[in-house]
Amino acid sequence: MKKIFLSLVMFVSLGTMSAFADSADVSPKVLSAFSNDFNSAKEVNWSAGVNYFRAAFTFNGNHVFAFYNADGDLLGLTRYISSLDLPMNLQISLKKDYSGYWISDLFEVANNNGTNYYITLENADTRIVLKANADTDWKRYNATRKI
């Protein structure tokens, strides 16, 4: 399950998805679960992955992504956020430890295990992905040198 969820996170951060599906291709269980969870959602667009369905939608003024398995179980939620939406300890850590980088991607992931934050930082030579939750400091998730 953890591998599936991490794969979902990477899909969101890279902005890629496999085959797109309209709501007619989405399981009735998934549609029903989504309707119960987010009855005031607007602008819903569905896409399908190998073992999940993704709903991209607007909810309370935020652009949100909800991931469901075929049985209609909610796997997790993601949304892009501003650095100002991070917990204060994470903002301070970024300014202190990564002042020579700019933010190219930042999103929040919420599931049964809590809320985590993923941030992609870049400078001229390097791209770093960090992960944290509200109670911990940033940990390096991935790093690559630019060519």
VOVOKOL-120859 format. One record per residue (C-alpha): chain; residue in one letter; x, y, z. Coordinates in Angstrom, 1 decimal. Example, Ala and Ser with C-alpha at 12.3 -4.5 7.8 and 13.67 -1.06 7.14 Angstrom:
<kebas>
+------+------+--------+--------+--------+
| unit | code |      u |      v |      w |
+------+------+--------+--------+--------+
|    A |    a |   12.3 |   -4.5 |    7.8 |
|    A |    s |   13.7 |   -1.1 |    7.1 |
+------+------+--------+--------+--------+
</kebas>
This chain:
<kebas>
+------+------+--------+--------+--------+
| unit | code |      u |      v |      w |
+------+------+--------+--------+--------+
|    A |    m |    0.0 |    0.0 |    0.0 |
|    A |    k |    2.8 |    2.4 |    0.9 |
|    A |    k |    4.5 |    1.8 |   -2.6 |
|    A |    i |    1.2 |    2.5 |   -4.3 |
|    A |    f |    0.7 |    5.7 |   -2.3 |
|    A |    l |    4.3 |    6.9 |   -3.0 |
|    A |    s |    3.7 |    6.2 |   -6.7 |
|    A |    l |    0.6 |    8.4 |   -6.5 |
|    A |    v |    2.6 |   11.2 |   -4.9 |
|    A |    m |    5.2 |   11.1 |   -7.6 |
|    A |    f |    2.5 |   11.2 |  -10.3 |
|    A |    v |    1.1 |   14.4 |   -8.8 |
|    A |    s |    4.5 |   16.0 |   -8.3 |
|    A |    l |    5.5 |   15.3 |  -11.9 |
|    A |    g |    2.1 |   16.2 |  -13.2 |
|    A |    t |    1.7 |   13.0 |  -15.2 |
|    A |    m |   -1.1 |   10.5 |  -15.3 |
|    A |    s |   -1.9 |    7.5 |  -17.4 |
|    A |    a |   -5.0 |    7.1 |  -19.4 |
|    A |    f |   -7.7 |    9.7 |  -18.7 |
|    A |    a |  -11.2 |    8.4 |  -17.8 |
|    A |    d |  -14.5 |   10.2 |  -17.8 |
|    A |    s |  -16.9 |    9.5 |  -15.0 |
|    A |    a |  -18.6 |    6.8 |  -17.1 |
|    A |    d |  -15.4 |    4.7 |  -16.8 |
|    A |    v |  -15.1 |    5.2 |  -13.0 |
|    A |    s |  -16.5 |    2.5 |  -10.8 |
|    A |    p |  -19.9 |    3.3 |   -9.3 |
|    A |    k |  -18.5 |    2.5 |   -5.9 |
|    A |    v |  -15.8 |    5.2 |   -6.4 |
|    A |    l |  -18.3 |    7.8 |   -7.7 |
|    A |    s |  -20.6 |    7.1 |   -4.8 |
|    A |    a |  -17.7 |    7.4 |   -2.3 |
|    A |    f |  -16.5 |   10.6 |   -3.9 |
|    A |    s |  -20.0 |   12.1 |   -3.8 |
|    A |    n |  -20.4 |   11.3 |   -0.1 |
|    A |    d |  -16.9 |   12.7 |    0.7 |
|    A |    f |  -17.1 |   15.8 |   -1.4 |
|    A |    n |  -20.7 |   16.6 |   -2.1 |
|    A |    s |  -19.9 |   20.3 |   -2.8 |
|    A |    a |  -16.9 |   19.6 |   -5.2 |
|    A |    k |  -16.9 |   21.6 |   -8.4 |
|    A |    e |  -15.1 |   21.1 |  -11.8 |
|    A |    v |  -14.5 |   17.4 |  -11.2 |
|    A |    n |  -12.2 |   15.6 |  -13.7 |
|    A |    w |  -11.4 |   11.9 |  -13.4 |
|    A |    s |   -8.3 |   10.1 |  -14.5 |
|    A |    a |   -7.3 |    6.5 |  -14.0 |
|    A |    g |   -4.1 |    4.8 |  -13.1 |
|    A |    v |   -3.2 |    1.1 |  -12.9 |
|    A |    n |   -4.7 |    0.6 |   -9.4 |
|    A |    y |   -6.5 |    3.8 |   -8.6 |
|    A |    f |   -8.8 |    6.6 |   -9.8 |
|    A |    r |   -7.9 |   10.2 |   -9.3 |
|    A |    a |  -10.5 |   13.0 |   -9.0 |
|    A |    a |   -9.1 |   16.5 |   -9.7 |
|    A |    f |  -11.6 |   19.1 |   -8.4 |
|    A |    t |  -12.2 |   22.4 |   -6.7 |
|    A |    f |  -13.3 |   22.2 |   -3.0 |
|    A |    n |  -13.7 |   25.2 |   -0.7 |
|    A |    g |  -11.7 |   27.3 |   -3.2 |
|    A |    n |   -8.7 |   24.8 |   -3.3 |
|    A |    h |   -7.6 |   22.6 |   -6.2 |
|    A |    v |   -7.6 |   19.1 |   -4.7 |
|    A |    f |   -6.8 |   15.6 |   -5.9 |
|    A |    a |   -8.5 |   12.6 |   -4.3 |
|    A |    f |   -7.2 |    9.1 |   -4.9 |
|    A |    y |   -9.5 |    6.1 |   -4.6 |
|    A |    n |   -9.0 |    2.4 |   -5.1 |
|    A |    a |  -11.6 |    0.4 |   -7.2 |
|    A |    d |  -13.6 |   -0.5 |   -4.0 |
|    A |    g |  -14.2 |    3.2 |   -3.3 |
|    A |    d |  -11.7 |    3.5 |   -0.5 |
|    A |    l |  -10.1 |    6.9 |   -0.2 |
|    A |    l |   -6.3 |    6.4 |   -0.4 |
|    A |    g |   -5.3 |   10.0 |    0.1 |
|    A |    l |   -5.7 |   13.6 |   -0.8 |
|    A |    t |   -3.2 |   16.0 |   -2.2 |
|    A |    r |   -3.2 |   19.7 |   -2.9 |
|    A |    y |   -0.7 |   22.3 |   -4.1 |
|    A |    i |    0.1 |   24.9 |   -1.4 |
|    A |    s |    2.1 |   28.0 |   -0.9 |
|    A |    s |    5.2 |   28.0 |    1.3 |
|    A |    l |    3.1 |   30.3 |    3.5 |
|    A |    d |    0.7 |   27.5 |    4.2 |
|    A |    l |    3.5 |   25.3 |    5.7 |
|    A |    p |    3.8 |   25.0 |    9.5 |
|    A |    m |    6.0 |   27.7 |   10.9 |
|    A |    n |    8.8 |   25.3 |   11.9 |
|    A |    l |    9.1 |   24.1 |    8.3 |
|    A |    q |    9.1 |   27.6 |    6.9 |
|    A |    i |   11.9 |   28.6 |    9.3 |
|    A |    s |   13.9 |   25.5 |    8.3 |
|    A |    l |   13.6 |   26.2 |    4.6 |
|    A |    k |   14.9 |   29.8 |    5.1 |
|    A |    k |   17.8 |   28.7 |    7.3 |
|    A |    d |   19.0 |   25.5 |    5.5 |
|    A |    y |   17.9 |   26.1 |    1.8 |
|    A |    s |   18.2 |   29.8 |    1.2 |
|    A |    g |   20.2 |   29.3 |   -2.0 |
|    A |    y |   17.3 |   27.4 |   -3.6 |
|    A |    w |   13.9 |   28.3 |   -5.1 |
|    A |    i |   10.7 |   26.3 |   -4.8 |
|    A |    s |    9.5 |   24.7 |   -8.0 |
|    A |    d |    6.9 |   22.4 |   -6.5 |
|    A |    l |    5.1 |   22.1 |   -3.1 |
|    A |    f |    2.2 |   20.0 |   -2.1 |
|    A |    e |    0.5 |   18.5 |    0.9 |
|    A |    v |   -0.5 |   14.8 |    1.1 |
|    A |    a |   -3.1 |   13.7 |    3.7 |
|    A |    n |   -4.1 |   10.1 |    4.3 |
|    A |    n |   -4.7 |    7.8 |    7.3 |
|    A |    n |   -1.0 |    8.2 |    8.3 |
|    A |    g |   -1.3 |   11.9 |    8.7 |
|    A |    t |   -0.3 |   14.9 |    6.7 |
|    A |    n |    3.1 |   15.2 |    4.9 |
|    A |    y |    4.6 |   17.9 |    2.8 |
|    A |    y |    6.8 |   17.4 |   -0.3 |
|    A |    i |    8.8 |   20.3 |   -1.7 |
|    A |    t |   11.0 |   20.4 |   -4.7 |
|    A |    l |   13.9 |   22.9 |   -4.4 |
|    A |    e |   16.2 |   23.9 |   -7.2 |
|    A |    n |   19.3 |   25.9 |   -7.8 |
|    A |    a |   21.4 |   26.1 |  -11.0 |
|    A |    d |   23.0 |   22.7 |  -10.5 |
|    A |    t |   20.7 |   20.6 |   -8.3 |
|    A |    r |   17.1 |   19.5 |   -7.8 |
|    A |    i |   16.2 |   18.3 |   -4.3 |
|    A |    v |   12.9 |   16.8 |   -3.1 |
|    A |    l |   12.3 |   17.0 |    0.6 |
|    A |    k |    9.6 |   15.5 |    2.8 |
|    A |    a |    8.3 |   16.5 |    6.2 |
|    A |    n |    5.3 |   16.4 |    8.4 |
|    A |    a |    4.2 |   19.1 |   10.8 |
|    A |    d |    6.1 |   17.5 |   13.7 |
|    A |    t |    9.5 |   16.8 |   12.0 |
|    A |    d |   12.1 |   18.7 |   10.1 |
|    A |    w |   12.7 |   18.2 |    6.3 |
|    A |    k |   14.3 |   15.0 |    5.2 |
|    A |    r |   15.9 |   14.5 |    1.8 |
|    A |    y |   13.5 |   12.3 |   -0.3 |
|    A |    n |   15.4 |   12.6 |   -3.6 |
|    A |    a |   18.2 |   14.6 |   -5.2 |
|    A |    t |   19.5 |   14.9 |   -8.7 |
|    A |    r |   22.1 |   16.9 |  -10.5 |
|    A |    k |   21.0 |   19.0 |  -13.4 |
|    A |    i |   22.8 |   18.4 |  -16.7 |
+------+------+--------+--------+--------+
</kebas>
